[in-house]
Amino acid sequence: MADNDYAVGLLIEKISKSKYKDNTLIFVIEDDAQDGADHVDSHRTVALVAGAYVKQGAVVSTQYNTIDFIRTMEEVLGIPPMNLNDALARPMADIFNTTPSAWRFTAVPSPYLYGTDLASELPPKAAGMVIPKSTHNAKYWARVTKGMDFSSEDKFNFAQYNRILWTGLMGNKPYPDKPTGKDLRKNRKEYLANYRHSLTQETVQKPK
């Protein structure tokens, strides 16, 4: 994962420093995002957009999904929707400006990569960098995935694989296979304020 993230970062950095930076828009999203749970929600994924027309330093609270992502790319390319699903989706207009801004991106490898065979291909390690250790070694993962066919993404059991990953990384923490039931529409301002403060490691009072 760290290797993939750094490769994507290098691609974006290359474009951001090229003559194409002002007329290129980059979309990055997980493949099959609906088929795996994380520690917050079973339907959440990470989506990244980079380019001169993308808002910088802005918090956009509009909820978007994968189909909105596809509709946005169609709008940018000037092509019609493929079917009714993307035809009814909303373009992600709130994340863009109508005029371009100067932008530049520098890819930074995860400290984890400095503990792998790729270390010699990376920029010099920063002074004082702490290299995290893997939760389990390769022998563990080979054992718990024994018998699974990785020759194609459609040849193994996704549900089983997701639980193997969860247990290997999260231990005995319950797998998030059911909604929490929390109503996040209440105290929204307080939740957002707490989240922003947490980014600066400040102590704030939790919403009531």
C-alpha positions in Angstrom: 0.0 0.0 0.0 2.8 2.4 0.9 4.6 1.6 -2.4 1.4 2.2 -4.3 0.8 5.5 -2.6 4.3 6.7 -3.3 4.0 5.7 -6.9 0.8 7.7 -7.3 2.5 10.7 -5.5 5.4 10.6 -8.0 3.0 10.7 -10.9 1.2 13.7 -9.5 4.5 15.4 -8.7 5.7 14.8 -12.3 2.6 16.4 -13.7 2.5 19.3 -11.2 6.0 20.3 -12.4 5.3 19.9 -16.1 3.8 22.1 -18.8 0.6 20.1 -18.5 -0.1 21.1 -14.9 -2.8 23.7 -15.7 -4.9 21.5 -18.0 -4.6 18.1 -16.4 -7.0 16.8 -13.7 -6.1 13.7 -11.8 -8.7 11.4 -10.2 -7.6 8.6 -7.8 -10.0 6.1 -6.2 -10.0 2.6 -4.8 -11.1 -0.2 -7.0 -14.2 -2.1 -5.7 -14.5 0.3 -2.7 -17.8 -1.3 -1.8 -16.2 -4.6 -1.0 -14.3 -3.9 2.2 -14.8 -2.3 5.5 -12.5 0.1 7.4 -12.6 1.2 11.0 -15.2 3.9 10.5 -17.8 2.7 7.9 -18.3 -0.3 5.6 -19.1 1.9 2.7 -16.3 4.5 3.0 -13.3 4.9 0.7 -10.6 7.4 -0.1 -10.9 9.6 -3.2 -8.3 12.0 -4.4 -8.5 14.8 -7.0 -5.5 17.0 -8.0 -5.2 19.9 -10.4 -5.2 23.6 -10.9 -9.0 23.9 -10.6 -9.2 22.0 -7.3 -9.9 24.1 -4.2 -6.9 24.4 -1.9 -7.2 24.6 1.9 -11.0 24.3 1.8 -13.2 22.0 3.8 -16.0 20.6 1.6 -18.7 18.8 3.5 -20.8 17.7 0.6 -21.3 14.0 0.5 -20.3 12.3 -2.7 -20.1 8.7 -3.8 -18.3 6.7 -6.5 -21.0 7.3 -9.1 -20.6 11.1 -8.5 -16.9 10.6 -9.1 -17.6 9.0 -12.4 -20.1 11.6 -13.4 -17.6 14.3 -12.7 -15.0 12.8 -15.0 -17.6 12.5 -17.7 -18.5 16.2 -17.3 -14.8 17.2 -17.5 -14.2 15.1 -20.6 -17.5 16.2 -22.2 -18.9 12.7 -22.7 -22.4 11.6 -22.1 -23.4 9.3 -19.1 -23.0 5.6 -19.7 -26.3 4.7 -18.0 -29.1 6.0 -15.8 -27.0 5.6 -12.6 -24.4 8.2 -13.6 -26.9 10.3 -15.5 -28.7 10.9 -12.1 -25.5 11.4 -10.2 -24.2 14.9 -9.1 -21.0 16.3 -10.5 -18.6 17.2 -7.6 -18.9 20.9 -8.3 -18.2 22.0 -4.7 -14.6 20.8 -4.9 -13.6 23.0 -7.8 -12.9 26.7 -8.6 -13.8 28.2 -12.0 -10.4 29.7 -12.4 -7.0 27.9 -12.0 -4.6 28.4 -9.1 -0.9 27.8 -8.9 -0.2 24.3 -7.5 2.7 22.1 -6.9 3.1 18.6 -5.4 6.0 16.8 -3.8 5.8 13.1 -3.2 7.0 11.9 0.2 7.5 8.2 0.8 6.0 6.5 3.8 8.6 5.9 6.5 7.5 2.2 6.3 9.2 1.9 2.8 12.6 2.6 4.4 12.4 -0.7 6.1 11.9 -2.6 2.8 14.0 -3.6 -0.2 12.9 -0.3 -1.9 14.9 1.8 0.5 17.8 2.3 -1.9 15.5 3.8 -4.5 14.1 6.4 -2.1 15.2 10.0 -1.3 17.6 10.2 1.7 15.9 9.3 5.0 15.0 12.3 7.2 17.0 12.7 10.4 15.3 11.0 13.3 12.8 9.2 11.2 11.2 6.2 13.0 10.6 3.2 10.7 7.5 1.3 11.7 7.5 -2.4 11.9 5.0 -4.7 10.1 2.3 -6.1 12.3 3.1 -9.6 10.9 5.8 -11.0 8.7 5.4 -12.6 5.3 5.2 -16.1 6.8 2.1 -15.1 8.8 0.3 -13.7 5.7 1.3 -16.7 3.6 -0.2 -19.0 6.3 -3.5 -17.2 6.8 -4.1 -16.8 3.0 -3.0 -20.3 2.1 -5.2 -21.8 -0.6 -6.4 -18.5 -1.9 -6.0 -17.9 -5.7 -4.5 -14.4 -6.3 -4.1 -14.9 -10.0 -7.2 -12.9 -10.6 -9.3 -10.6 -8.4 -12.4 -12.7 -9.1 -10.9 -16.0 -8.0 -10.9 -15.7 -4.3 -13.4 -15.0 -1.5 -13.5 -11.2 -0.8 -15.4 -11.5 2.4 -13.0 -14.0 3.8 -10.0 -12.0 2.6 -11.4 -8.8 4.2 -11.7 -10.5 7.6 -8.2 -11.9 7.3 -6.8 -8.4 6.7 -8.9 -7.0 9.5 -7.7 -9.6 12.0 -4.1 -9.3 11.0 -4.1 -5.5 11.3 -6.6 -4.9 14.1 -6.4 -8.0 16.2 -9.4 -8.8 18.3 -11.2 -5.5 17.6 -14.7 -6.4 16.3 -15.1 -6.4 12.5 -17.4 -3.4 11.4 -19.9 -5.5 9.4 -22.9 -3.6 10.8 -23.8 0.1 10.9 -23.0 1.8 14.2 -26.5 3.5 14.4 -24.9 6.8 15.3 -26.8 9.8 14.1 -24.0 12.2 13.0 -26.5 14.8 11.8 -26.7 16.0 15.4 -23.9 18.2 16.9 -22.3 18.3 13.5 -20.5 21.6 14.2 -19.1 20.3 17.5 -17.9 17.0 15.8 -16.2 18.9 13.1 -14.6 21.3 15.6 -13.3 18.4 17.6 -11.9 16.8 14.5 -10.1 19.9 13.4 -8.6 20.4 16.9 -7.5 16.8 16.9 -5.4 17.5 13.8 -3.4 19.9 15.9 -3.3 17.6 18.9 -5.2 20.0 21.0 -7.5 18.9 23.8 -11.1 19.8 23.2 -14.4 19.1 25.0 -16.5 16.3 23.3 -20.0 17.3 22.1 -22.8 16.4 24.5 
